Amino acid sequence: MDVDTAFSGKTALVTGAASGIGAEIARQLGQHGAKVLVTDVTEDAIRDVTAEITGRGGRAEAMVVDVTDRARLAEAIDTVVDRYGKLDYVFNNAGVAIFGEFDEVTLDDWDKIIDVNLRGVAHGSALAYRRMVQQGSGHIVNTASVAGLVPVPLQAHYCATKHAIVGMDKTLRLEAAEHGVRVTTFCPAFVQSGMFVNNTFRGSLKGIDARAIVPIAPLSTDRAVSTLLAGVARGRERVIIPFYGRIGWWFERVSPWLSGRFHRVSLRLMRARATRTTAKR
């Protein structure tokens, strides 16, 4: 199925849509004719995204939603159903990025990243799923990461939440198929998104620009999202981008030892980059 056919006239809720990947998902859904509820914690930003969509002839509304608030998530889903009669798509995209050595990341950081990256996605999936089972149709799209498939140095806590989403979706996909509900897991690697601006660096990484330690130029947000939506339209179980993310996942499955060696080298390079960047400040 092509993207216009998949999304035209359909309803969608997008979390974390104030910037980056989430905002671009909302924009492109609007371009393809979907009716979009644009949600995030920053009211001005989601209103700007909504104005962009409606200014181009699309249909969208903004709603302030903190994904750590289950009641508010439920209200957002109810809003879509009350307005349009059903919820066709939910994009659980909201997330936070925290970088640092394992012994430098705080326990409060762990709580925050689990609350947003895992509980926010789990609750959004569960609440939407109940509606979709009642409808007999629907599509849940959860943003995980290549960090949910392979180890990523200096992001143990982030990897923990993203691996959890991948694992949850594997099982949910089996159960959901019996109810006419689809599940797609989005696993991007380095994408030009909010993680390069809205992030937290701990310990030896504090104050460093995220781009300084990323070894590969990030993929543009519009290309990442267009690839995602094409995969969703085709009913793909997993969308992994760019190509090196798929290669990394293949190595992790075929040769964990070789994958481990590669990531140990990557860790040394990232530490060296961080040291050089700190020295220049």
C-alpha positions in Angstrom: 0.0 0.0 0.0 1.3 3.5 -0.9 1.6 6.1 1.8 -1.2 8.3 0.5 -3.6 5.4 0.5 -2.4 4.3 4.0 -2.9 7.6 5.7 -5.4 9.6 3.8 -8.5 10.2 5.9 -7.1 8.2 8.8 -6.6 9.5 12.4 -3.3 9.6 14.2 -1.9 10.6 17.6 1.8 11.5 17.7 3.7 12.0 21.0 6.9 13.9 21.3 5.8 16.0 18.3 7.2 19.4 19.4 10.5 18.9 17.4 12.7 16.5 15.6 11.3 13.1 14.5 8.0 13.6 16.2 7.3 16.9 14.5 8.3 15.6 11.2 6.0 12.5 11.6 3.1 14.9 12.3 3.9 17.1 9.3 4.2 14.2 6.8 1.1 12.5 8.1 -0.7 15.8 7.5 0.7 16.0 4.0 -0.6 12.5 3.3 -4.1 13.5 4.4 -4.3 12.1 8.0 -6.1 13.9 10.8 -3.4 14.4 13.4 -3.4 15.1 17.2 0.0 16.7 17.8 1.2 16.2 21.4 4.1 17.1 23.6 4.9 19.1 26.8 5.7 22.4 25.1 2.6 24.1 24.0 4.0 26.8 21.8 6.1 24.3 19.8 3.2 21.9 19.1 1.0 24.8 18.2 3.6 25.9 15.7 3.8 22.4 14.2 0.0 22.3 14.0 -0.1 25.7 12.3 2.4 24.3 9.7 0.1 21.4 8.9 -3.1 23.4 8.7 -1.4 26.1 6.7 -0.7 23.5 4.1 -4.3 22.4 4.0 -3.9 19.5 6.4 -6.0 18.7 9.5 -4.4 18.9 12.9 -4.9 19.8 16.5 -2.5 20.4 19.4 -2.7 19.0 22.9 -0.3 19.3 25.7 0.5 15.7 26.9 3.2 14.5 29.3 3.6 10.8 28.5 4.5 10.1 32.1 0.9 11.1 33.0 -1.3 8.0 32.1 -4.5 9.9 32.7 -3.4 12.6 30.2 -2.4 10.0 27.6 -5.8 8.3 28.0 -7.5 11.7 27.5 -5.5 12.3 24.3 -6.7 9.0 22.9 -10.2 9.7 23.9 -10.0 13.1 22.2 -9.1 11.5 18.9 -11.9 8.9 19.2 -14.5 11.4 20.3 -13.6 13.8 17.4 -13.3 11.2 14.6 -14.9 8.0 15.8 -11.7 5.9 15.9 -8.0 5.8 16.4 -6.1 4.4 13.3 -2.5 5.1 14.3 -0.6 6.0 17.4 3.0 7.0 17.1 4.6 6.6 20.6 7.7 8.8 19.8 8.4 10.8 22.9 11.8 10.2 24.4 14.7 11.7 26.3 18.5 11.3 25.7 21.0 11.1 28.5 24.6 10.3 27.9 27.4 9.3 30.2 29.6 6.6 31.7 27.6 4.1 33.7 29.0 5.3 37.0 28.3 8.9 36.2 24.6 8.6 35.3 22.5 9.3 38.4 19.7 7.1 39.7 17.4 10.1 39.1 18.5 9.9 35.4 17.5 6.3 35.4 14.1 7.1 36.8 13.5 9.8 34.2 14.6 7.8 31.2 12.5 4.8 32.2 9.5 7.0 32.9 9.6 8.7 29.5 11.3 6.2 27.1 9.7 3.0 28.5 6.7 3.7 30.6 5.5 6.5 28.2 5.7 4.1 25.3 4.2 1.1 27.2 1.3 3.1 28.5 0.6 4.7 25.2 0.7 1.3 23.5 -1.6 -0.3 26.1 -4.2 2.5 26.1 -4.3 2.7 22.3 -4.3 -1.1 22.0 -7.5 -1.4 24.0 -9.3 1.0 21.7 -7.9 -0.8 18.6 -9.0 -4.2 19.8 -12.5 -2.8 20.3 -12.4 -1.4 16.7 -10.9 -4.5 15.2 -8.2 -2.5 13.6 -5.3 0.0 14.2 -1.6 0.4 14.0 0.8 1.0 16.8 4.2 2.5 15.9 6.8 2.7 18.7 10.0 4.6 18.4 12.8 2.5 19.8 16.3 2.8 18.3 19.2 0.9 16.9 20.3 1.1 20.5 17.4 -1.3 21.1 19.2 -3.9 18.9 22.9 -3.4 19.7 25.0 -2.0 22.5 25.8 1.7 22.3 28.7 2.9 24.4 27.9 5.6 27.1 24.2 4.9 26.8 23.5 1.8 29.0 20.4 3.3 30.5 19.1 4.5 27.1 19.8 1.0 25.6 17.9 -0.6 28.5 14.7 1.3 27.6 15.0 0.8 23.9 15.8 -2.9 24.2 12.7 -3.1 26.4 10.5 -1.5 23.6 11.9 -4.0 21.0 11.1 -6.9 23.3 7.6 -5.6 24.2 6.7 -5.1 20.5 7.9 -8.6 19.6 5.3 -10.1 21.9 2.6 -7.5 21.4 2.8 -8.1 17.6 1.9 -11.8 18.1 -1.1 -11.0 20.3 -2.2 -8.0 18.2 -2.4 -9.9 14.9 -5.4 -11.9 16.2 -7.3 -8.6 16.7 -6.5 -7.0 13.4 -3.9 -4.6 15.0 -0.5 -4.1 13.5 2.7 -3.1 15.4 5.8 -1.5 13.9 9.0 -0.8 15.8 11.0 2.2 14.5 14.8 1.7 15.1 16.7 4.8 13.8 20.4 5.2 14.4 21.9 8.7 14.1 19.1 11.1 12.9 19.1 14.9 12.9 16.6 15.1 15.8 16.0 16.7 19.1 18.5 14.4 20.8 21.3 16.6 19.5 19.7 19.6 21.2 17.6 18.5 24.1 19.9 16.1 25.9 21.7 15.6 29.2 25.4 14.8 29.4 26.9 13.6 32.7 30.4 13.5 34.2 33.3 13.6 31.7 30.8 14.4 28.8 29.2 17.4 30.5 29.0 20.4 28.3 30.0 18.6 25.1 27.9 19.0 21.9 26.5 15.6 21.0 27.6 16.0 17.4 31.2 16.0 18.6 31.2 12.4 19.8 28.9 10.9 17.1 31.2 9.2 14.6 28.8 9.3 11.6 26.9 12.2 10.0 23.2 12.0 11.1 20.5 11.2 8.5 18.2 14.1 7.7 14.9 14.0 9.7 12.7 14.2 6.6 14.3 11.2 4.9 14.2 9.2 8.2 10.4 9.8 8.6 9.6 9.2 4.9 11.3 5.9 5.2 9.4 5.1 8.4 6.0 6.0 6.9 6.7 4.0 3.8 7.5 1.0 6.1 4.3 1.5 8.1 2.2 1.7 5.0 3.6 -1.6 3.9 3.0 -3.1 7.3 6.6 -3.7 8.2 7.3 -5.1 11.6 10.5 -3.2 12.0 12.0 -0.1 10.2 15.7 0.1 10.8 17.6 3.1 9.4 20.1 4.0 8.0 21.7 1.0 6.3 24.6 0.7 8.8 21.9 0.2 11.5 20.8 -2.9 9.7 24.4 -4.1 9.2 25.0 -3.6 13.0 21.9 -5.6 13.9 23.0 -8.4 11.5 26.5 -8.6 13.1 25.0 -8.6 16.6 22.9 -11.7 15.7 25.4 -13.5 13.6 28.6 -12.8 15.6 28.1 -11.3 19.0 31.8 -11.6 19.6 32.7 -9.5 16.5 30.0 -7.0 17.4 31.4 -6.6 20.9 34.9 -6.0 19.5 33.5 -3.3 17.2 31.6 -1.5 20.0 34.7 -1.6 22.3 36.6 0.2 19.6 33.7 2.6 19.2 33.8 3.3 23.0 37.5 4.1 22.9 37.0 6.5 19.9 34.0 8.2 21.6 36.1 8.7 24.8 39.0 10.1 22.8 36.7 12.5 20.9 35.2 13.6 24.2 38.7 14.2 25.7 39.8 16.2 22.6 36.6 18.3 22.6 37.0 19.1 26.4 40.6 20.1 25.9 39.6 22.6 23.2 37.1 24.4 25.4 
